[in-house]
Amino acid sequence: MKQNTPLSDSNESHAPSLGMLITMVRSEIVRAIEAELASQGLDLSFTQYLILKKSQQLGAVSATELARAVELDGGAMTRQLDQLERKGYLRRSPHAQDRRALRIELTDAGRTVWQNTASVCSQRVMNAAQRSLDDTEQAQLYEYLERVLHALRDKN
């Protein structure tokens, strides 16, 4: 007899599957970060927030590298870059060695928005999401999620 767990896919259980639970958590994080950004007067979507975050982490990179880092296709990335450039948060600059290529980098305004507001908003949301967990449980959650991620990425 199969034993049901809260995260099983059994038809007998009304609890969400692991996949659905992860999807719901992600959706709530996206919603909460967008709401937190809006409460601080920032007109940024979650995708734009991710682009700023990766730009801060990676420095000047090609649009292709940045698209890969935030898991967007080329067309979607171009639209997002256009919007962020209009807002003054990033710029496209010629590549030093390849004049056909462009590098995407944060402007001073983009760095300021990231450091002073966007990263703070994100941290508030992450703190709220984990407020019911003690330090040990937070570390365990992180470890478990990393193990799941590695298992899914391991093709062998």
C-alpha positions in Angstrom: 0.0 0.0 0.0 1.3 3.4 -1.0 1.8 5.8 1.9 0.7 9.4 1.2 2.9 12.3 2.1 1.8 15.9 2.1 3.6 16.4 -1.2 2.6 13.3 -3.0 0.8 13.3 -6.4 -1.8 10.9 -5.1 -5.4 11.4 -6.1 -6.4 10.7 -2.6 -4.6 13.7 -1.2 -5.7 17.3 -1.7 -2.2 18.7 -0.8 -0.3 20.2 -3.7 2.4 18.2 -5.4 6.0 19.3 -4.9 6.0 20.9 -8.4 2.8 22.8 -7.7 4.0 23.9 -4.3 7.3 25.2 -5.8 5.3 27.0 -8.5 3.0 28.6 -5.9 6.0 29.7 -3.8 7.6 31.3 -6.8 4.4 33.1 -7.8 4.1 34.5 -4.3 7.7 35.6 -4.3 7.3 37.4 -7.7 4.0 39.0 -6.5 5.6 40.1 -3.2 8.8 41.5 -4.8 6.8 43.5 -7.4 4.5 44.9 -4.7 7.5 45.8 -2.6 9.2 47.5 -5.5 5.9 49.4 -6.3 5.6 50.5 -2.7 9.0 52.1 -3.0 8.0 54.0 -6.2 9.9 51.7 -8.6 8.2 50.8 -11.8 9.9 47.5 -12.3 8.6 44.1 -13.3 10.0 41.0 -11.7 11.9 40.2 -14.9 13.4 43.7 -15.0 14.4 43.3 -11.3 16.2 40.0 -12.3 18.0 41.7 -15.1 19.2 44.5 -12.8 20.3 41.9 -10.3 22.2 39.8 -12.8 23.7 43.0 -14.3 25.0 44.0 -10.9 26.4 40.5 -10.4 28.0 39.9 -13.8 29.1 43.4 -14.8 29.2 44.3 -18.5 28.1 41.3 -20.6 26.5 40.7 -24.0 22.7 40.6 -24.3 22.9 36.9 -25.1 24.8 36.2 -21.9 22.4 38.3 -19.8 19.4 36.6 -21.5 20.8 33.2 -20.7 21.4 34.2 -17.0 17.8 35.3 -16.6 16.4 32.6 -18.8 14.8 34.8 -21.5 14.7 34.4 -25.2 16.3 37.0 -27.4 13.2 38.9 -28.4 11.9 39.1 -24.8 15.3 40.3 -23.6 15.5 43.0 -26.3 12.1 44.4 -25.2 13.2 44.4 -21.5 16.5 46.0 -22.3 14.7 48.7 -24.3 12.5 49.5 -21.3 15.3 49.5 -18.8 17.4 51.7 -21.1 14.5 54.2 -21.4 14.2 54.2 -17.6 17.9 55.1 -17.5 19.0 51.9 -15.5 21.2 50.4 -18.1 23.0 51.1 -21.3 24.3 49.3 -24.4 27.9 50.1 -25.0 30.2 49.0 -27.9 32.4 46.1 -27.1 36.1 47.1 -26.8 37.4 44.3 -29.1 34.4 43.5 -31.3 32.8 46.6 -32.8 29.8 44.5 -34.0 29.0 43.5 -30.4 27.4 45.4 -27.6 27.9 45.1 -23.9 25.0 45.6 -21.5 25.9 47.4 -18.2 24.2 49.2 -15.4 24.3 53.0 -15.4 25.0 54.9 -12.2 21.2 55.3 -11.8 20.8 51.5 -12.2 23.5 50.8 -9.6 21.9 53.2 -7.2 18.4 51.8 -7.7 19.8 48.3 -7.2 21.9 49.0 -4.1 19.5 51.4 -2.4 16.1 50.0 -3.2 15.7 46.8 -5.3 18.1 44.6 -3.3 16.5 45.9 0.0 13.0 45.1 -1.3 14.1 41.6 -2.2 15.7 41.0 1.2 12.5 42.2 3.0 10.5 39.7 0.9 12.9 36.9 1.6 13.0 37.6 5.3 9.2 37.6 5.4 9.0 34.4 3.5 11.3 32.7 6.0 10.0 34.3 9.2 8.4 31.1 10.5 11.7 29.2 10.1 14.6 29.3 12.6 18.2 29.6 11.4 18.6 25.8 11.3 15.4 25.4 9.3 16.4 28.1 6.9 19.8 26.4 6.3 18.0 23.1 5.8 15.5 24.5 3.3 18.3 26.0 1.3 20.3 22.8 1.4 17.2 20.7 0.3 16.4 23.0 -2.6 20.0 23.0 -3.8 20.0 19.2 -3.7 16.7 19.1 -5.7 18.2 21.5 -8.2 21.4 19.5 -8.6 19.4 16.2 -8.9 17.3 17.8 -11.7 20.4 19.1 -13.5 22.3 15.9 -13.2 21.8 14.1 -16.5 23.6 10.9 -15.4 
